[in-house]
Amino acid sequence: MYNKKVIDISTKMIPEWLNKDIEQISRKEEVSAKPGFIISRLYNQYSPGYRHLFTAMTGNTEWALIARERLNYIDENLDLIVKHLKKRKN
């Protein structure tokens, strides 16, 4: 199991963009959203879709790179994000 001190330090070091996205998703939902719901919204936000198509049509590849980096971060730190959401809820 994880050391509690390491988890506390790690959850404080979550990137600013992730905190803003979580806050935005939580604000849109009237009920307190569960971690699985928030994570699925994060995946939907950065997964390939219309936003990728529109940026590709204009020749701008910056959004695709940012979205890929953020999806990788979410995938690699899924346990940490869940712990952060539970800690934030309390």
PDB file of N, CA, C and O in Angstrom, chain B, residues numbered from 101:
ATOM      1  N   MET B 101       0.840  -1.185   0.000  1.00  0.00           N
ATOM      2  CA  MET B 101       0.000   0.000   0.000  1.00  0.00           C
ATOM      3  C   MET B 101       0.876   1.236   0.000  1.00  0.00           C
ATOM      4  O   MET B 101       2.047   1.186   0.377  1.00  0.00           O
ATOM      5  N   TYR B 102       0.298   2.340  -0.426  1.00  0.00           N
ATOM      6  CA  TYR B 102       1.037   3.592  -0.521  1.00  0.00           C
ATOM      7  C   TYR B 102       1.265   4.193   0.856  1.00  0.00           C
ATOM      8  O   TYR B 102       0.457   4.028   1.770  1.00  0.00           O
ATOM      9  N   ASN B 103       2.376   4.890   0.980  1.00  0.00           N
ATOM     10  CA  ASN B 103       2.664   5.614   2.196  1.00  0.00           C
ATOM     11  C   ASN B 103       1.804   6.880   2.216  1.00  0.00           C
ATOM     12  O   ASN B 103       1.751   7.604   1.222  1.00  0.00           O
ATOM     13  N   LYS B 104       1.138   7.151   3.322  1.00  0.00           N
ATOM     14  CA  LYS B 104       0.206   8.274   3.396  1.00  0.00           C
ATOM     15  C   LYS B 104       0.907   9.606   3.163  1.00  0.00           C
ATOM     16  O   LYS B 104       0.340  10.499   2.533  1.00  0.00           O
ATOM     17  N   LYS B 105       2.113   9.748   3.656  1.00  0.00           N
ATOM     18  CA  LYS B 105       2.858  10.997   3.483  1.00  0.00           C
ATOM     19  C   LYS B 105       3.194  11.237   2.013  1.00  0.00           C
ATOM     20  O   LYS B 105       3.122  12.369   1.533  1.00  0.00           O
ATOM     21  N   VAL B 106       3.558  10.176   1.305  1.00  0.00           N
ATOM     22  CA  VAL B 106       3.869  10.294  -0.119  1.00  0.00           C
ATOM     23  C   VAL B 106       2.622  10.691  -0.901  1.00  0.00           C
ATOM     24  O   VAL B 106       2.698  11.514  -1.813  1.00  0.00           O
ATOM     25  N   ILE B 107       1.483  10.115  -0.553  1.00  0.00           N
ATOM     26  CA  ILE B 107       0.225  10.453  -1.229  1.00  0.00           C
ATOM     27  C   ILE B 107      -0.137  11.913  -0.986  1.00  0.00           C
ATOM     28  O   ILE B 107      -0.558  12.605  -1.913  1.00  0.00           O
ATOM     29  N   ASP B 108       0.021  12.394   0.255  1.00  0.00           N
ATOM     30  CA  ASP B 108      -0.295  13.785   0.561  1.00  0.00           C
ATOM     31  C   ASP B 108       0.577  14.748  -0.243  1.00  0.00           C
ATOM     32  O   ASP B 108       0.080  15.743  -0.771  1.00  0.00           O
ATOM     33  N   ILE B 109       1.861  14.457  -0.336  1.00  0.00           N
ATOM     34  CA  ILE B 109       2.772  15.316  -1.100  1.00  0.00           C
ATOM     35  C   ILE B 109       2.425  15.257  -2.584  1.00  0.00           C
ATOM     36  O   ILE B 109       2.415  16.282  -3.266  1.00  0.00           O
ATOM     37  N   SER B 110       2.143  14.067  -3.075  1.00  0.00           N
ATOM     38  CA  SER B 110       1.851  13.901  -4.500  1.00  0.00           C
ATOM     39  C   SER B 110       0.555  14.593  -4.905  1.00  0.00           C
ATOM     40  O   SER B 110       0.476  15.181  -5.983  1.00  0.00           O
ATOM     41  N   THR B 111      -0.456  14.528  -4.052  1.00  0.00           N
ATOM     42  CA  THR B 111      -1.727  15.167  -4.406  1.00  0.00           C
ATOM     43  C   THR B 111      -1.608  16.688  -4.398  1.00  0.00           C
ATOM     44  O   THR B 111      -2.381  17.367  -5.074  1.00  0.00           O
ATOM     45  N   LYS B 112      -0.661  17.229  -3.650  1.00  0.00           N
ATOM     46  CA  LYS B 112      -0.446  18.674  -3.661  1.00  0.00           C
ATOM     47  C   LYS B 112       0.281  19.125  -4.923  1.00  0.00           C
ATOM     48  O   LYS B 112       0.258  20.307  -5.266  1.00  0.00           O
ATOM     49  N   MET B 113       0.928  18.183  -5.618  1.00  0.00           N
ATOM     50  CA  MET B 113       1.721  18.524  -6.795  1.00  0.00           C
ATOM     51  C   MET B 113       0.979  18.243  -8.103  1.00  0.00           C
ATOM     52  O   MET B 113       1.602  18.191  -9.164  1.00  0.00           O
ATOM     53  N   ILE B 114      -0.325  18.063  -8.043  1.00  0.00           N
ATOM     54  CA  ILE B 114      -1.119  17.838  -9.258  1.00  0.00           C
ATOM     55  C   ILE B 114      -1.095  19.128 -10.075  1.00  0.00           C
ATOM     56  O   ILE B 114      -1.218  20.217  -9.515  1.00  0.00           O
ATOM     57  N   PRO B 115      -0.938  19.013 -11.392  1.00  0.00           N
ATOM     58  CA  PRO B 115      -0.826  20.209 -12.237  1.00  0.00           C
ATOM     59  C   PRO B 115      -2.040  21.128 -12.145  1.00  0.00           C
ATOM     60  O   PRO B 115      -3.157  20.700 -11.855  1.00  0.00           O
ATOM     61  N   GLU B 116      -1.778  22.400 -12.401  1.00  0.00           N
ATOM     62  CA  GLU B 116      -2.827  23.409 -12.323  1.00  0.00           C
ATOM     63  C   GLU B 116      -3.952  23.149 -13.324  1.00  0.00           C
ATOM     64  O   GLU B 116      -5.121  23.358 -12.998  1.00  0.00           O
ATOM     65  N   TRP B 117      -3.621  22.698 -14.534  1.00  0.00           N
ATOM     66  CA  TRP B 117      -4.657  22.449 -15.544  1.00  0.00           C
ATOM     67  C   TRP B 117      -5.629  21.369 -15.081  1.00  0.00           C
ATOM     68  O   TRP B 117      -6.823  21.436 -15.370  1.00  0.00           O
ATOM     69  N   LEU B 118      -5.109  20.370 -14.356  1.00  0.00           N
ATOM     70  CA  LEU B 118      -5.979  19.301 -13.875  1.00  0.00           C
ATOM     71  C   LEU B 118      -6.904  19.808 -12.777  1.00  0.00           C
ATOM     72  O   LEU B 118      -8.085  19.462 -12.748  1.00  0.00           O
ATOM     73  N   ASN B 119      -6.377  20.619 -11.883  1.00  0.00           N
ATOM     74  CA  ASN B 119      -7.220  21.207 -10.838  1.00  0.00           C
ATOM     75  C   ASN B 119      -8.320  22.077 -11.438  1.00  0.00           C
ATOM     76  O   ASN B 119      -9.465  22.035 -10.988  1.00  0.00           O
ATOM     77  N   LYS B 120      -7.970  22.866 -12.455  1.00  0.00           N
ATOM     78  CA  LYS B 120      -8.975  23.717 -13.105  1.00  0.00           C
ATOM     79  C   LYS B 120     -10.050  22.873 -13.796  1.00  0.00           C
ATOM     80  O   LYS B 120     -11.239  23.185 -13.715  1.00  0.00           O
ATOM     81  N   ASP B 121      -9.627  21.812 -14.469  1.00  0.00           N
ATOM     82  CA  ASP B 121     -10.595  20.953 -15.155  1.00  0.00           C
ATOM     83  C   ASP B 121     -11.517  20.251 -14.166  1.00  0.00           C
ATOM     84  O   ASP B 121     -12.722  20.159 -14.397  1.00  0.00           O
ATOM     85  N   ILE B 122     -10.961  19.760 -13.076  1.00  0.00           N
ATOM     86  CA  ILE B 122     -11.769  19.089 -12.050  1.00  0.00           C
ATOM     87  C   ILE B 122     -12.760  20.077 -11.441  1.00  0.00           C
ATOM     88  O   ILE B 122     -13.925  19.744 -11.225  1.00  0.00           O
ATOM     89  N   GLU B 123     -12.292  21.287 -11.167  1.00  0.00           N
ATOM     90  CA  GLU B 123     -13.175  22.315 -10.599  1.00  0.00           C
ATOM     91  C   GLU B 123     -14.302  22.660 -11.575  1.00  0.00           C
ATOM     92  O   GLU B 123     -15.453  22.826 -11.174  1.00  0.00           O
ATOM     93  N   GLN B 124     -13.960  22.764 -12.843  1.00  0.00           N
ATOM     94  CA  GLN B 124     -14.964  23.095 -13.860  1.00  0.00           C
ATOM     95  C   GLN B 124     -16.001  21.981 -13.994  1.00  0.00           C
ATOM     96  O   GLN B 124     -17.195  22.262 -14.101  1.00  0.00           O
ATOM     97  N   ILE B 125     -15.566  20.739 -13.988  1.00  0.00           N
ATOM     98  CA  ILE B 125     -16.490  19.607 -14.088  1.00  0.00           C
ATOM     99  C   ILE B 125     -17.371  19.539 -12.851  1.00  0.00           C
ATOM    100  O   ILE B 125     -18.576  19.309 -12.955  1.00  0.00           O
ATOM    101  N   SER B 126     -16.777  19.736 -11.681  1.00  0.00           N
ATOM    102  CA  SER B 126     -17.549  19.682 -10.433  1.00  0.00           C
ATOM    103  C   SER B 126     -18.571  20.807 -10.356  1.00  0.00           C
ATOM    104  O   SER B 126     -19.667  20.619  -9.827  1.00  0.00           O
ATOM    105  N   ARG B 127     -18.219  21.967 -10.880  1.00  0.00           N
ATOM    106  CA  ARG B 127     -19.119  23.111 -10.845  1.00  0.00           C
ATOM    107  C   ARG B 127     -20.328  22.910 -11.751  1.00  0.00           C
ATOM    108  O   ARG B 127     -21.423  23.378 -11.439  1.00  0.00           O
ATOM    109  N   LYS B 128     -20.135  22.217 -12.867  1.00  0.00           N
ATOM    110  CA  LYS B 128     -21.241  21.978 -13.807  1.00  0.00           C
ATOM    111  C   LYS B 128     -22.278  21.016 -13.248  1.00  0.00           C
ATOM    112  O   LYS B 128     -23.459  21.110 -13.582  1.00  0.00           O
ATOM    113  N   GLU B 129     -21.848  20.102 -12.409  1.00  0.00           N
ATOM    114  CA  GLU B 129     -22.750  19.093 -11.857  1.00  0.00           C
ATOM    115  C   GLU B 129     -23.310  19.578 -10.525  1.00  0.00           C
ATOM    116  O   GLU B 129     -22.555  20.001  -9.649  1.00  0.00           O
ATOM    117  N   GLU B 130     -24.628  19.517 -10.372  1.00  0.00           N
ATOM    118  CA  GLU B 130     -25.238  19.955  -9.122  1.00  0.00           C
ATOM    119  C   GLU B 130     -24.931  18.988  -7.975  1.00  0.00           C
ATOM    120  O   GLU B 130     -24.659  19.407  -6.850  1.00  0.00           O
ATOM    121  N   VAL B 131     -24.978  17.694  -8.279  1.00  0.00           N
ATOM    122  CA  VAL B 131     -24.686  16.702  -7.255  1.00  0.00           C
ATOM    123  C   VAL B 131     -23.177  16.510  -7.165  1.00  0.00           C
ATOM    124  O   VAL B 131     -22.444  16.790  -8.114  1.00  0.00           O
ATOM    125  N   SER B 132     -22.730  16.033  -6.018  1.00  0.00           N
ATOM    126  CA  SER B 132     -21.293  15.803  -5.884  1.00  0.00           C
ATOM    127  C   SER B 132     -20.901  14.627  -6.783  1.00  0.00           C
ATOM    128  O   SER B 132     -21.379  13.507  -6.608  1.00  0.00           O
ATOM    129  N   ALA B 133     -20.048  14.899  -7.720  1.00  0.00           N
ATOM    130  CA  ALA B 133     -19.661  13.896  -8.716  1.00  0.00           C
ATOM    131  C   ALA B 133     -18.686  12.901  -8.115  1.00  0.00           C
ATOM    132  O   ALA B 133     -17.813  13.258  -7.323  1.00  0.00           O
ATOM    133  N   LYS B 134     -18.849  11.662  -8.501  1.00  0.00           N
ATOM    134  CA  LYS B 134     -17.955  10.606  -8.037  1.00  0.00           C
ATOM    135  C   LYS B 134     -16.681  10.624  -8.862  1.00  0.00           C
ATOM    136  O   LYS B 134     -16.678  11.137  -9.981  1.00  0.00           O
ATOM    137  N   PRO B 135     -15.591  10.069  -8.327  1.00  0.00           N
ATOM    138  CA  PRO B 135     -14.311  10.075  -9.055  1.00  0.00           C
ATOM    139  C   PRO B 135     -14.393   9.452 -10.446  1.00  0.00           C
ATOM    140  O   PRO B 135     -13.778   9.962 -11.383  1.00  0.00           O
ATOM    141  N   GLY B 136     -15.133   8.370 -10.597  1.00  0.00           N
ATOM    142  CA  GLY B 136     -15.252   7.727 -11.903  1.00  0.00           C
ATOM    143  C   GLY B 136     -15.904   8.630 -12.931  1.00  0.00           C
ATOM    144  O   GLY B 136     -15.508   8.637 -14.096  1.00  0.00           O
ATOM    145  N   PHE B 137     -16.900   9.393 -12.507  1.00  0.00           N
ATOM    146  CA  PHE B 137     -17.579  10.318 -13.402  1.00  0.00           C
ATOM    147  C   PHE B 137     -16.645  11.436 -13.841  1.00  0.00           C
ATOM    148  O   PHE B 137     -16.603  11.784 -15.021  1.00  0.00           O
ATOM    149  N   ILE B 138     -15.904  11.995 -12.906  1.00  0.00           N
ATOM    150  CA  ILE B 138     -14.979  13.084 -13.232  1.00  0.00           C
ATOM    151  C   ILE B 138     -13.882  12.599 -14.166  1.00  0.00           C
ATOM    152  O   ILE B 138     -13.512  13.301 -15.107  1.00  0.00           O
ATOM    153  N   ILE B 139     -13.360  11.401 -13.916  1.00  0.00           N
ATOM    154  CA  ILE B 139     -12.305  10.860 -14.771  1.00  0.00           C
ATOM    155  C   ILE B 139     -12.840  10.585 -16.169  1.00  0.00           C
ATOM    156  O   ILE B 139     -12.139  10.823 -17.153  1.00  0.00           O
ATOM    157  N   SER B 140     -14.063  10.091 -16.275  1.00  0.00           N
ATOM    158  CA  SER B 140     -14.626   9.856 -17.610  1.00  0.00           C
ATOM    159  C   SER B 140     -14.831  11.173 -18.353  1.00  0.00           C
ATOM    160  O   SER B 140     -14.645  11.220 -19.569  1.00  0.00           O
ATOM    161  N   ARG B 141     -15.207  12.239 -17.656  1.00  0.00           N
ATOM    162  CA  ARG B 141     -15.339  13.548 -18.289  1.00  0.00           C
ATOM    163  C   ARG B 141     -13.983  14.075 -18.753  1.00  0.00           C
ATOM    164  O   ARG B 141     -13.882  14.696 -19.811  1.00  0.00           O
ATOM    165  N   LEU B 142     -12.938  13.826 -17.957  1.00  0.00           N
ATOM    166  CA  LEU B 142     -11.593  14.236 -18.361  1.00  0.00           C
ATOM    167  C   LEU B 142     -11.166  13.506 -19.629  1.00  0.00           C
ATOM    168  O   LEU B 142     -10.601  14.110 -20.541  1.00  0.00           O
ATOM    169  N   TYR B 143     -11.440  12.200 -19.684  1.00  0.00           N
ATOM    170  CA  TYR B 143     -11.111  11.428 -20.882  1.00  0.00           C
ATOM    171  C   TYR B 143     -11.875  11.964 -22.095  1.00  0.00           C
ATOM    172  O   TYR B 143     -11.299  12.108 -23.174  1.00  0.00           O
ATOM    173  N   ASN B 144     -13.158  12.258 -21.927  1.00  0.00           N
ATOM    174  CA  ASN B 144     -13.959  12.784 -23.032  1.00  0.00           C
ATOM    175  C   ASN B 144     -13.444  14.143 -23.505  1.00  0.00           C
ATOM    176  O   ASN B 144     -13.481  14.451 -24.696  1.00  0.00           O
ATOM    177  N   GLN B 145     -12.969  14.939 -22.571  1.00  0.00           N
ATOM    178  CA  GLN B 145     -12.498  16.272 -22.900  1.00  0.00           C
ATOM    179  C   GLN B 145     -11.231  16.228 -23.759  1.00  0.00           C
ATOM    180  O   GLN B 145     -11.055  17.060 -24.649  1.00  0.00           O
ATOM    181  N   TYR B 146     -10.354  15.263 -23.497  1.00  0.00           N
ATOM    182  CA  TYR B 146      -9.070  15.219 -24.200  1.00  0.00           C
ATOM    183  C   TYR B 146      -8.979  14.113 -25.252  1.00  0.00           C
ATOM    184  O   TYR B 146      -7.966  14.012 -25.944  1.00  0.00           O
ATOM    185  N   SER B 147      -9.992  13.301 -25.382  1.00  0.00           N
ATOM    186  CA  SER B 147      -9.981  12.257 -26.408  1.00  0.00           C
ATOM    187  C   SER B 147     -10.207  12.876 -27.783  1.00  0.00           C
ATOM    188  O   SER B 147     -10.803  13.946 -27.897  1.00  0.00           O
ATOM    189  N   PRO B 148      -9.726  12.195 -28.833  1.00  0.00           N
ATOM    190  CA  PRO B 148      -9.933  12.729 -30.185  1.00  0.00           C
ATOM    191  C   PRO B 148     -11.419  12.916 -30.486  1.00  0.00           C
ATOM    192  O   PRO B 148     -12.250  12.058 -30.191  1.00  0.00           O
ATOM    193  N   GLY B 149     -11.717  14.046 -31.072  1.00  0.00           N
ATOM    194  CA  GLY B 149     -13.102  14.368 -31.406  1.00  0.00           C
ATOM    195  C   GLY B 149     -13.143  15.572 -32.319  1.00  0.00           C
ATOM    196  O   GLY B 149     -12.224  15.810 -33.103  1.00  0.00           O
ATOM    197  N   TYR B 150     -14.225  16.331 -32.208  1.00  0.00           N
ATOM    198  CA  TYR B 150     -14.403  17.490 -33.075  1.00  0.00           C
ATOM    199  C   TYR B 150     -13.304  18.536 -32.894  1.00  0.00           C
ATOM    200  O   TYR B 150     -12.862  19.152 -33.863  1.00  0.00           O
ATOM    201  N   ARG B 151     -12.877  18.728 -31.686  1.00  0.00           N
ATOM    202  CA  ARG B 151     -11.833  19.723 -31.428  1.00  0.00           C
ATOM    203  C   ARG B 151     -10.553  19.367 -32.174  1.00  0.00           C
ATOM    204  O   ARG B 151      -9.879  20.241 -32.719  1.00  0.00           O
ATOM    205  N   HIS B 152     -10.220  18.068 -32.196  1.00  0.00           N
ATOM    206  CA  HIS B 152      -9.039  17.629 -32.937  1.00  0.00           C
ATOM    207  C   HIS B 152      -9.215  17.858 -34.439  1.00  0.00           C
ATOM    208  O   HIS B 152      -8.286  18.277 -35.129  1.00  0.00           O
ATOM    209  N   LEU B 153     -10.412  17.579 -34.926  1.00  0.00           N
ATOM    210  CA  LEU B 153     -10.683  17.773 -36.352  1.00  0.00           C
ATOM    211  C   LEU B 153     -10.561  19.243 -36.764  1.00  0.00           C
ATOM    212  O   LEU B 153      -9.940  19.559 -37.779  1.00  0.00           O
ATOM    213  N   PHE B 154     -11.152  20.129 -35.977  1.00  0.00           N
ATOM    214  CA  PHE B 154     -11.110  21.544 -36.319  1.00  0.00           C
ATOM    215  C   PHE B 154      -9.691  22.101 -36.269  1.00  0.00           C
ATOM    216  O   PHE B 154      -9.308  22.900 -37.123  1.00  0.00           O
ATOM    217  N   THR B 155      -8.912  21.688 -35.280  1.00  0.00           N
ATOM    218  CA  THR B 155      -7.543  22.178 -35.209  1.00  0.00           C
ATOM    219  C   THR B 155      -6.691  21.595 -36.332  1.00  0.00           C
ATOM    220  O   THR B 155      -5.796  22.272 -36.838  1.00  0.00           O
ATOM    221  N   ALA B 156      -6.951  20.359 -36.726  1.00  0.00           N
ATOM    222  CA  ALA B 156      -6.208  19.761 -37.836  1.00  0.00           C
ATOM    223  C   ALA B 156      -6.559  20.451 -39.153  1.00  0.00           C
ATOM    224  O   ALA B 156      -5.699  20.617 -40.019  1.00  0.00           O
ATOM    225  N   MET B 157      -7.808  20.849 -39.303  1.00  0.00           N
ATOM    226  CA  MET B 157      -8.227  21.522 -40.528  1.00  0.00           C
ATOM    227  C   MET B 157      -7.554  22.890 -40.672  1.00  0.00           C
ATOM    228  O   MET B 157      -7.285  23.345 -41.784  1.00  0.00           O
ATOM    229  N   THR B 158      -7.290  23.529 -39.553  1.00  0.00           N
ATOM    230  CA  THR B 158      -6.648  24.843 -39.601  1.00  0.00           C
ATOM    231  C   THR B 158      -5.129  24.734 -39.659  1.00  0.00           C
ATOM    232  O   THR B 158      -4.444  25.743 -39.829  1.00  0.00           O
ATOM    233  N   GLY B 159      -4.597  23.530 -39.521  1.00  0.00           N
ATOM    234  CA  GLY B 159      -3.152  23.333 -39.578  1.00  0.00           C
ATOM    235  C   GLY B 159      -2.463  23.502 -38.240  1.00  0.00           C
ATOM    236  O   GLY B 159      -1.234  23.484 -38.171  1.00  0.00           O
ATOM    237  N   ASN B 160      -3.223  23.664 -37.188  1.00  0.00           N
ATOM    238  CA  ASN B 160      -2.667  23.838 -35.851  1.00  0.00           C
ATOM    239  C   ASN B 160      -2.596  22.483 -35.162  1.00  0.00           C
ATOM    240  O   ASN B 160      -3.629  21.857 -34.924  1.00  0.00           O
ATOM    241  N   THR B 161      -1.405  22.028 -34.843  1.00  0.00           N
ATOM    242  CA  THR B 161      -1.243  20.722 -34.193  1.00  0.00           C
ATOM    243  C   THR B 161      -0.993  20.846 -32.700  1.00  0.00           C
ATOM    244  O   THR B 161      -0.778  19.841 -32.021  1.00  0.00           O
ATOM    245  N   GLU B 162      -1.018  22.056 -32.186  1.00  0.00           N
ATOM    246  CA  GLU B 162      -0.714  22.269 -30.772  1.00  0.00           C
ATOM    247  C   GLU B 162      -1.724  21.572 -29.862  1.00  0.00           C
ATOM    248  O   GLU B 162      -1.334  20.946 -28.876  1.00  0.00           O
ATOM    249  N   TRP B 163      -3.021  21.671 -30.180  1.00  0.00           N
ATOM    250  CA  TRP B 163      -4.039  21.063 -29.332  1.00  0.00           C
ATOM    251  C   TRP B 163      -3.880  19.539 -29.272  1.00  0.00           C
ATOM    252  O   TRP B 163      -4.045  18.941 -28.209  1.00  0.00           O
ATOM    253  N   ALA B 164      -3.565  18.919 -30.394  1.00  0.00           N
ATOM    254  CA  ALA B 164      -3.401  17.462 -30.416  1.00  0.00           C
ATOM    255  C   ALA B 164      -2.242  17.040 -29.509  1.00  0.00           C
ATOM    256  O   ALA B 164      -2.332  16.026 -28.817  1.00  0.00           O
ATOM    257  N   LEU B 165      -1.173  17.805 -29.512  1.00  0.00           N
ATOM    258  CA  LEU B 165      -0.025  17.485 -28.656  1.00  0.00           C
ATOM    259  C   LEU B 165      -0.366  17.679 -27.180  1.00  0.00           C
ATOM    260  O   LEU B 165      -0.020  16.849 -26.339  1.00  0.00           O
ATOM    261  N   ILE B 166      -1.038  18.770 -26.879  1.00  0.00           N
ATOM    262  CA  ILE B 166      -1.430  19.034 -25.485  1.00  0.00           C
ATOM    263  C   ILE B 166      -2.388  17.962 -24.987  1.00  0.00           C
ATOM    264  O   ILE B 166      -2.231  17.454 -23.877  1.00  0.00           O
ATOM    265  N   ALA B 167      -3.380  17.615 -25.802  1.00  0.00           N
ATOM    266  CA  ALA B 167      -4.361  16.599 -25.407  1.00  0.00           C
ATOM    267  C   ALA B 167      -3.687  15.254 -25.184  1.00  0.00           C
ATOM    268  O   ALA B 167      -4.020  14.550 -24.231  1.00  0.00           O
ATOM    269  N   ARG B 168      -2.747  14.887 -26.043  1.00  0.00           N
ATOM    270  CA  ARG B 168      -2.046  13.615 -25.890  1.00  0.00           C
ATOM    271  C   ARG B 168      -1.230  13.587 -24.596  1.00  0.00           C
ATOM    272  O   ARG B 168      -1.223  12.583 -23.883  1.00  0.00           O
ATOM    273  N   GLU B 169      -0.546  14.689 -24.298  1.00  0.00           N
ATOM    274  CA  GLU B 169       0.235  14.769 -23.063  1.00  0.00           C
ATOM    275  C   GLU B 169      -0.665  14.666 -21.833  1.00  0.00           C
ATOM    276  O   GLU B 169      -0.328  13.988 -20.862  1.00  0.00           O
ATOM    277  N   ARG B 170      -1.792  15.332 -21.881  1.00  0.00           N
ATOM    278  CA  ARG B 170      -2.700  15.318 -20.724  1.00  0.00           C
ATOM    279  C   ARG B 170      -3.365  13.959 -20.546  1.00  0.00           C
ATOM    280  O   ARG B 170      -3.554  13.509 -19.416  1.00  0.00           O
ATOM    281  N   LEU B 171      -3.720  13.301 -21.640  1.00  0.00           N
ATOM    282  CA  LEU B 171      -4.267  11.944 -21.533  1.00  0.00           C
ATOM    283  C   LEU B 171      -3.233  10.986 -20.973  1.00  0.00           C
ATOM    284  O   LEU B 171      -3.566  10.119 -20.165  1.00  0.00           O
ATOM    285  N   ASN B 172      -1.989  11.128 -21.389  1.00  0.00           N
ATOM    286  CA  ASN B 172      -0.918  10.294 -20.836  1.00  0.00           C
ATOM    287  C   ASN B 172      -0.753  10.530 -19.347  1.00  0.00           C
ATOM    288  O   ASN B 172      -0.580   9.581 -18.582  1.00  0.00           O
ATOM    289  N   TYR B 173      -0.806  11.797 -18.925  1.00  0.00           N
ATOM    290  CA  TYR B 173      -0.687  12.097 -17.505  1.00  0.00           C
ATOM    291  C   TYR B 173      -1.838  11.466 -16.722  1.00  0.00           C
ATOM    292  O   TYR B 173      -1.624  10.886 -15.658  1.00  0.00           O
ATOM    293  N   ILE B 174      -3.043  11.578 -17.243  1.00  0.00           N
ATOM    294  CA  ILE B 174      -4.212  11.002 -16.567  1.00  0.00           C
ATOM    295  C   ILE B 174      -4.072   9.488 -16.477  1.00  0.00           C
ATOM    296  O   ILE B 174      -4.345   8.905 -15.428  1.00  0.00           O
ATOM    297  N   ASP B 175      -3.651   8.844 -17.562  1.00  0.00           N
ATOM    298  CA  ASP B 175      -3.481   7.386 -17.565  1.00  0.00           C
ATOM    299  C   ASP B 175      -2.424   6.932 -16.564  1.00  0.00           C
ATOM    300  O   ASP B 175      -2.629   5.958 -15.840  1.00  0.00           O
ATOM    301  N   GLU B 176      -1.305   7.630 -16.523  1.00  0.00           N
ATOM    302  CA  GLU B 176      -0.198   7.223 -15.666  1.00  0.00           C
ATOM    303  C   GLU B 176      -0.447   7.506 -14.192  1.00  0.00           C
ATOM    304  O   GLU B 176       0.151   6.863 -13.330  1.00  0.00           O
ATOM    305  N   ASN B 177      -1.312   8.450 -13.898  1.00  0.00           N
ATOM    306  CA  ASN B 177      -1.541   8.858 -12.512  1.00  0.00           C
ATOM    307  C   ASN B 177      -2.987   8.677 -12.072  1.00  0.00           C
ATOM    308  O   ASN B 177      -3.506   9.465 -11.282  1.00  0.00           O
ATOM    309  N   LEU B 178      -3.622   7.655 -12.577  1.00  0.00           N
ATOM    310  CA  LEU B 178      -5.035   7.425 -12.281  1.00  0.00           C
ATOM    311  C   LEU B 178      -5.283   7.217 -10.789  1.00  0.00           C
ATOM    312  O   LEU B 178      -6.220   7.792 -10.235  1.00  0.00           O
ATOM    313  N   ASP B 179      -4.463   6.410 -10.137  1.00  0.00           N
ATOM    314  CA  ASP B 179      -4.635   6.178  -8.699  1.00  0.00           C
ATOM    315  C   ASP B 179      -4.459   7.466  -7.903  1.00  0.00           C
ATOM    316  O   ASP B 179      -5.196   7.730  -6.953  1.00  0.00           O
ATOM    317  N   LEU B 180      -3.481   8.255  -8.301  1.00  0.00           N
ATOM    318  CA  LEU B 180      -3.223   9.517  -7.620  1.00  0.00           C
ATOM    319  C   LEU B 180      -4.388  10.488  -7.788  1.00  0.00           C
ATOM    320  O   LEU B 180      -4.742  11.201  -6.849  1.00  0.00           O
ATOM    321  N   ILE B 181      -4.978  10.518  -8.965  1.00  0.00           N
ATOM    322  CA  ILE B 181      -6.115  11.404  -9.217  1.00  0.00           C
ATOM    323  C   ILE B 181      -7.319  10.977  -8.377  1.00  0.00           C
ATOM    324  O   ILE B 181      -8.028  11.822  -7.831  1.00  0.00           O
ATOM    325  N   VAL B 182      -7.546   9.678  -8.273  1.00  0.00           N
ATOM    326  CA  VAL B 182      -8.657   9.179  -7.446  1.00  0.00           C
ATOM    327  C   VAL B 182      -8.431   9.558  -5.992  1.00  0.00           C
ATOM    328  O   VAL B 182      -9.362   9.994  -5.314  1.00  0.00           O
ATOM    329  N   LYS B 183      -7.202   9.398  -5.502  1.00  0.00           N
ATOM    330  CA  LYS B 183      -6.894   9.786  -4.115  1.00  0.00           C
ATOM    331  C   LYS B 183      -7.099  11.286  -3.919  1.00  0.00           C
ATOM    332  O   LYS B 183      -7.616  11.720  -2.889  1.00  0.00           O
ATOM    333  N   HIS B 184      -6.694  12.070  -4.908  1.00  0.00           N
ATOM    334  CA  HIS B 184      -6.866  13.525  -4.834  1.00  0.00           C
ATOM    335  C   HIS B 184      -8.350  13.892  -4.780  1.00  0.00           C
ATOM    336  O   HIS B 184      -8.745  14.771  -4.014  1.00  0.00           O
ATOM    337  N   LEU B 185      -9.166  13.223  -5.586  1.00  0.00           N
ATOM    338  CA  LEU B 185     -10.604  13.515  -5.592  1.00  0.00           C
ATOM    339  C   LEU B 185     -11.257  13.130  -4.274  1.00  0.00           C
ATOM    340  O   LEU B 185     -12.124  13.846  -3.773  1.00  0.00           O
ATOM    341  N   LYS B 186     -10.846  12.005  -3.714  1.00  0.00           N
ATOM    342  CA  LYS B 186     -11.405  11.586  -2.420  1.00  0.00           C
ATOM    343  C   LYS B 186     -10.966  12.543  -1.305  1.00  0.00           C
ATOM    344  O   LYS B 186     -11.749  12.873  -0.414  1.00  0.00           O
ATOM    345  N   LYS B 187      -9.712  12.980  -1.366  1.00  0.00           N
ATOM    346  CA  LYS B 187      -9.198  13.910  -0.371  1.00  0.00           C
ATOM    347  C   LYS B 187      -9.911  15.269  -0.495  1.00  0.00           C
ATOM    348  O   LYS B 187     -10.214  15.918   0.507  1.00  0.00           O
ATOM    349  N   ARG B 188     -10.166  15.674  -1.719  1.00  0.00           N
ATOM    350  CA  ARG B 188     -10.837  16.940  -1.982  1.00  0.00           C
ATOM    351  C   ARG B 188     -12.283  16.906  -1.511  1.00  0.00           C
ATOM    352  O   ARG B 188     -12.821  17.913  -1.050  1.00  0.00           O
ATOM    353  N   LYS B 189     -12.912  15.728  -1.631  1.00  0.00           N
ATOM    354  CA  LYS B 189     -14.301  15.583  -1.220  1.00  0.00           C
ATOM    355  C   LYS B 189     -14.457  15.714   0.289  1.00  0.00           C
ATOM    356  O   LYS B 189     -15.464  16.236   0.767  1.00  0.00           O
ATOM    357  N   ASN B 190     -13.467  15.242   1.039  1.00  0.00           N
ATOM    358  CA  ASN B 190     -13.525  15.306   2.516  1.00  0.00           C
ATOM    359  C   ASN B 190     -13.176  16.638   3.043  1.00  0.00           C
ATOM    360  O   ASN B 190     -13.181  16.842   4.257  1.00  0.00           O
TER     361      ASN B 190
END
